[in-house]
């Protein structure tokens, strides 16, 4: 089972990978163009922080989610 913080980390790391790929001049131009296209609407850090706050059960820290669940019992 993927935990919310793992999911957020995967999204952030994928964005970092695409940026690295875009800047890698040794990568084929077509690959860099595709990375650029993917990044055009990819969520930046601001939106991931917002998602963490607004949807902690999907993108939050484990502690935030776990505490929320405990308080609902």
DSSP file (Angstrom, degrees, kcal/mol; ACC not computed):
  #  RESIDUE AA STRUCTURE BP1 BP2  ACC     N-H-->O    O-->H-N    N-H-->O    O-->H-N    TCO  KAPPA ALPHA  PHI   PSI    X-CA   Y-CA   Z-CA
    1    1 A X              0   0    0      0, 0.0     2,-0.4     0, 0.0     0, 0.0   0.000 360.0 360.0 360.0 130.3    0.0    0.0    0.0
    2    2 A X        -     0   0    0      4,-0.0     2,-0.2     2,-0.0     0, 0.0  -0.683 360.0-139.8 -82.3 128.5    1.4    3.4   -1.0
    3    3 A X     >  -     0   0    0     -2,-0.4     4,-2.2     1,-0.1     3,-0.4  -0.530  22.6-110.5 -85.3 155.2    1.4    5.9    1.9
    4    4 A X  H  > S+     0   0    0      1,-0.2     4,-2.4     2,-0.2     5,-0.2   0.874 118.2  49.1 -54.6 -42.5    0.4    9.5    1.3
    5    5 A X  H  > S+     0   0    0      1,-0.2     4,-2.3     2,-0.2    -1,-0.2   0.850 110.1  52.0 -69.1 -31.8    3.9   10.9    1.9
    6    6 A X  H  > S+     0   0    0     -3,-0.4     4,-2.3     2,-0.2    -1,-0.2   0.895 109.7  49.8 -67.0 -40.0    5.3    8.2   -0.5
    7    7 A X  H  X S+     0   0    0     -4,-2.2     4,-2.1     2,-0.2    -2,-0.2   0.930 112.0  47.0 -63.3 -46.9    2.9    9.3   -3.2
    8    8 A X  H  X S+     0   0    0     -4,-2.4     4,-2.6    52,-0.2     5,-0.2   0.914 111.8  51.2 -62.3 -43.0    3.8   13.0   -2.8
    9    9 A X  H  X S+     0   0    0     -4,-2.3     4,-3.0     1,-0.2     5,-0.2   0.905 108.3  52.2 -61.4 -41.4    7.5   12.1   -2.9
   10   10 A X  H  X S+     0   0    0     -4,-2.3     4,-2.2     2,-0.2    -1,-0.2   0.904 110.5  47.5 -62.5 -42.0    7.0   10.1   -6.1
   11   11 A X  H  X S+     0   0    0     -4,-2.1     4,-2.0     2,-0.2    -2,-0.2   0.939 115.2  45.5 -64.2 -46.6    5.2   13.1   -7.8
   12   12 A X  H  X S+     0   0    0     -4,-2.6     4,-2.2     1,-0.2    -2,-0.2   0.906 113.6  48.7 -64.2 -41.9    7.9   15.5   -6.6
   13   13 A X  H  X S+     0   0    0     -4,-3.0     4,-2.5     1,-0.2    -1,-0.2   0.869 109.0  53.3 -67.5 -35.8   10.7   13.2   -7.7
   14   14 A X  H  X S+     0   0    0     -4,-2.2     4,-2.5    -5,-0.2    -1,-0.2   0.908 108.3  50.4 -64.5 -40.8    9.2   12.6  -11.1
   15   15 A X  H  X S+     0   0    0     -4,-2.0     4,-2.3     2,-0.2    -2,-0.2   0.936 111.1  48.9 -60.9 -45.8    9.0   16.4  -11.6
   16   16 A X  H  X S+     0   0    0     -4,-2.2     4,-2.5     1,-0.2    -2,-0.2   0.900 110.8  51.0 -60.1 -41.6   12.7   16.6  -10.6
   17   17 A X  H  X S+     0   0    0     -4,-2.5     4,-2.7     2,-0.2    -1,-0.2   0.923 109.6  49.4 -62.4 -44.8   13.6   13.8  -13.0
   18   18 A X  H  X S+     0   0    0     -4,-2.5     4,-2.5     2,-0.2    -1,-0.2   0.890 111.0  49.9 -63.5 -38.9   11.7   15.5  -15.9
   19   19 A X  H  X S+     0   0    0     -4,-2.3     4,-1.9     2,-0.2    -1,-0.2   0.930 111.7  48.3 -64.4 -44.9   13.5   18.8  -15.2
   20   20 A X  H  X S+     0   0    0     -4,-2.5     4,-0.8     1,-0.2    -2,-0.2   0.915 112.7  48.8 -60.0 -43.4   16.9   17.0  -15.2
   21   21 A X  H >< S+     0   0    0     -4,-2.7     3,-0.7     1,-0.2    -2,-0.2   0.903 108.8  53.0 -63.6 -42.2   16.0   15.2  -18.4
   22   22 A X  H 3< S+     0   0    0     -4,-2.5    -1,-0.2     1,-0.2    -2,-0.2   0.865 112.6  44.7 -60.3 -37.9   14.9   18.5  -20.0
   23   23 A X  H 3< S+     0   0    0     -4,-1.9     2,-1.0    -5,-0.1    -1,-0.2   0.564  86.8 103.2 -85.5  -9.6   18.3   20.1  -19.2
   24   24 A X    X<  -     0   0    0     -4,-0.8     3,-1.6    -3,-0.7     8,-0.1  -0.634  51.6-169.8 -80.7 102.5   20.4   17.1  -20.3
   25   25 A X  T 3  S+     0   0    0     -2,-1.0    -1,-0.2     1,-0.3     4,-0.1   0.652  82.7  64.8 -69.3 -13.5   21.8   18.1  -23.6
   26   26 A X  T 3  S+     0   0    0      2,-0.1    -1,-0.3    -3,-0.0     2,-0.2   0.655  84.5  92.1 -82.1 -14.0   23.0   14.6  -24.2
   27   27 A X  S <  S-     0   0    0     -3,-1.6     5,-0.1    -6,-0.2     0, 0.0  -0.513  95.4 -91.7 -75.3 146.9   19.4   13.4  -24.3
   28   28 A X     >  -     0   0    0     -2,-0.2     4,-2.2     1,-0.1     3,-0.4  -0.259  31.8-119.8 -58.2 145.8   17.8   13.3  -27.7
   29   29 A X  H  > S+     0   0    0      1,-0.2     4,-2.6     2,-0.2     5,-0.2   0.880 113.6  55.9 -55.1 -41.8   15.9   16.4  -28.7
   30   30 A X  H  > S+     0   0    0      1,-0.2     4,-2.0     2,-0.2    -1,-0.2   0.889 107.7  48.7 -60.1 -40.5   12.6   14.5  -29.0
   31   31 A X  H  > S+     0   0    0     -3,-0.4     4,-2.4     2,-0.2    -1,-0.2   0.916 111.8  48.7 -66.9 -43.3   13.0   13.2  -25.4
   32   32 A X  H  X S+     0   0    0     -4,-2.2     4,-2.2     1,-0.2    -2,-0.2   0.882 110.7  51.1 -64.8 -37.7   13.7   16.7  -24.1
   33   33 A X  H  X S+     0   0    0     -4,-2.6     4,-2.2    -5,-0.2    -1,-0.2   0.896 109.9  49.7 -65.0 -39.3   10.7   18.0  -26.0
   34   34 A X  H  X S+     0   0    0     -4,-2.0     4,-2.3     2,-0.2    -2,-0.2   0.907 109.7  50.9 -65.8 -41.7    8.5   15.3  -24.5
   35   35 A X  H  X S+     0   0    0     -4,-2.4     4,-2.2     1,-0.2    -2,-0.2   0.906 109.9  51.1 -60.8 -42.0    9.8   16.1  -21.0
   36   36 A X  H  X S+     0   0    0     -4,-2.2     4,-1.2     1,-0.2    -2,-0.2   0.910 109.6  49.7 -61.6 -43.4    9.0   19.8  -21.6
   37   37 A X  H  X S+     0   0    0     -4,-2.2     4,-0.5     1,-0.2     3,-0.2   0.889 110.7  49.8 -63.4 -39.9    5.5   18.9  -22.7
   38   38 A X  H >< S+     0   0    0     -4,-2.3     3,-0.6     1,-0.2    -1,-0.2   0.889 110.9  49.8 -65.5 -38.6    4.9   16.7  -19.6
   39   39 A X  H >< S+     0   0    0     -4,-2.2     3,-0.8     1,-0.2    -1,-0.2   0.711  88.6  83.9 -73.7 -19.7    6.1   19.5  -17.3
   40   40 A X  H 3< S+     0   0    0     -4,-1.2    -1,-0.2     1,-0.3    -2,-0.2   0.863 111.6  15.7 -54.3 -39.9    3.9   22.1  -18.9
   41   41 A X  T << S+     0   0    0     -3,-0.6    -1,-0.3    -4,-0.5     2,-0.2   0.165  96.2 124.8-120.5  16.0    0.9   21.1  -16.7
   42   42 A X  S <  S-     0   0    0     -3,-0.8     2,-0.2    -4,-0.2    -3,-0.0  -0.558  71.5-100.6 -77.7 140.8    2.7   19.1  -14.1
   43   43 A X        -     0   0    0     -2,-0.2    -1,-0.1     4,-0.1   -28,-0.1  -0.416  37.3-147.0 -67.5 129.9    2.1   20.2  -10.5
   44   44 A X     >  -     0   0    0     -2,-0.2     4,-2.0     1,-0.1     5,-0.2  -0.195  36.1 -86.6 -82.1-178.5    4.9   22.3   -9.1
   45   45 A X  H  > S+     0   0    0      1,-0.2     4,-2.5     2,-0.2     5,-0.2   0.875 126.1  58.2 -60.0 -39.5    6.0   22.4   -5.4
   46   46 A X  H  > S+     0   0    0      1,-0.2     4,-2.0     2,-0.2    -1,-0.2   0.933 109.7  43.4 -56.8 -47.4    3.3   25.1   -4.6
   47   47 A X  H  > S+     0   0    0      1,-0.2     4,-2.4     2,-0.2    -1,-0.2   0.822 111.6  53.4 -71.4 -30.9    0.5   22.9   -5.8
   48   48 A X  H  X S+     0   0    0     -4,-2.0     4,-2.1     2,-0.2    -1,-0.2   0.885 109.2  49.4 -70.3 -36.8    1.9   19.8   -4.1
   49   49 A X  H  X S+     0   0    0     -4,-2.5     4,-1.7     2,-0.2    -2,-0.2   0.902 112.2  48.9 -64.7 -40.2    2.1   21.7   -0.8
   50   50 A X  H  X S+     0   0    0     -4,-2.0     4,-2.8    -5,-0.2     5,-0.3   0.907 110.7  49.9 -64.6 -42.4   -1.5   22.8   -1.4
   51   51 A X  H  X S+     0   0    0     -4,-2.4     4,-2.6     1,-0.2     8,-0.4   0.879 106.7  56.2 -63.4 -37.9   -2.6   19.2   -2.1
   52   52 A X  H  < S+     0   0    0     -4,-2.1    -1,-0.2     1,-0.2    -2,-0.2   0.899 113.6  40.3 -60.4 -40.5   -0.8   18.1    1.1
   53   53 A X  H  < S+     0   0    0     -4,-1.7     3,-0.5     1,-0.2    -2,-0.2   0.912 122.2  39.2 -73.8 -44.1   -2.9   20.5    3.1
   54   54 A X  H  < S+     0   0    0     -4,-2.8    -2,-0.2     1,-0.2    -3,-0.2   0.719 130.3  25.7 -84.5 -21.8   -6.2   20.0    1.3
   55   55 A X    >X  +     0   0    0     -4,-2.6     4,-2.8    -5,-0.3     3,-1.9  -0.470  65.1 159.7-138.8  65.1   -6.0   16.2    0.8
   56   56 A X  H 3> S+     0   0    0     -3,-0.5     4,-1.4     1,-0.3     9,-0.2   0.784  74.8  62.3 -62.4 -25.8   -3.7   14.8    3.5
   57   57 A X  H 34 S+     0   0    0      2,-0.2    -1,-0.3     1,-0.1   -53,-0.1   0.673 117.0  30.3 -72.5 -14.4   -5.1   11.3    3.0
   58   58 A X  H <4 S+     0   0    0     -3,-1.9    -2,-0.2    -7,-0.2   -51,-0.2   0.779 143.0   7.3-107.3 -43.8   -3.8   11.4   -0.5
   59   59 A X  H  < S+     0   0    0     -4,-2.8    -3,-0.2    -8,-0.4    -7,-0.2   0.284 100.6 108.7-126.3   8.5   -0.6   13.6   -0.4
   60   60 A X  S  < S-     0   0    0     -4,-1.4   -52,-0.2    -5,-0.5     2,-0.2  -0.129  75.2 -83.9 -83.7 179.2   -0.1   14.4    3.3
   61   61 A X     >  -     0   0    0    -57,-0.1     4,-2.1    -9,-0.1     5,-0.2  -0.525  38.4-118.2 -76.7 150.6    2.5   13.3    5.8
   62   62 A X  H  > S+     0   0    0      1,-0.2     4,-3.3     2,-0.2     5,-0.2   0.916 115.0  53.7 -56.5 -44.2    1.9   10.0    7.5
   63   63 A X  H  > S+     0   0    0      1,-0.2     4,-2.5     2,-0.2     5,-0.2   0.893 107.5  50.7 -60.1 -41.0    1.7   11.7   10.9
   64   64 A X  H  > S+     0   0    0      2,-0.2     4,-1.9     1,-0.2    -1,-0.2   0.927 115.7  42.0 -62.0 -45.0   -0.9   14.2    9.6
   65   65 A X  H  X S+     0   0    0     -4,-2.1     4,-2.5    -9,-0.2    -2,-0.2   0.926 114.8  49.7 -68.5 -45.5   -3.1   11.4    8.3
   66   66 A X  H  X S+     0   0    0     -4,-3.3     4,-2.3    -5,-0.2    -2,-0.2   0.907 111.9  47.7 -62.7 -43.9   -2.6    9.1   11.2
   67   67 A X  H  X S+     0   0    0     -4,-2.5     4,-2.1    -5,-0.2    -1,-0.2   0.903 111.0  52.2 -64.2 -41.0   -3.4   11.8   13.8
   68   68 A X  H  X S+     0   0    0     -4,-1.9     4,-1.0    -5,-0.2    -2,-0.2   0.924 110.5  48.0 -60.6 -44.7   -6.5   12.7   11.8
   69   69 A X  H  X S+     0   0    0     -4,-2.5     4,-0.6     1,-0.2     3,-0.5   0.897 110.3  51.6 -63.8 -41.4   -7.7    9.1   11.8
   70   70 A X  H >< S+     0   0    0     -4,-2.3     3,-0.9     1,-0.2    -1,-0.2   0.884 107.3  53.2 -63.3 -38.4   -7.1    8.7   15.5
   71   71 A X  H 3< S+     0   0    0     -4,-2.1    -1,-0.2     1,-0.2    -2,-0.2   0.728 103.4  57.9 -70.5 -22.1   -9.2   11.8   16.2
   72   72 A X  H 3<        0   0    0     -4,-1.0    -1,-0.2    -3,-0.5    -2,-0.2   0.620 360.0 360.0 -82.7 -12.5  -12.1   10.5   14.3
   73   73 A X    <<        0   0    0     -3,-0.9    -1,-0.2    -4,-0.6    -2,-0.1   0.480 360.0 360.0 -78.0 360.0  -12.4    7.3   16.4
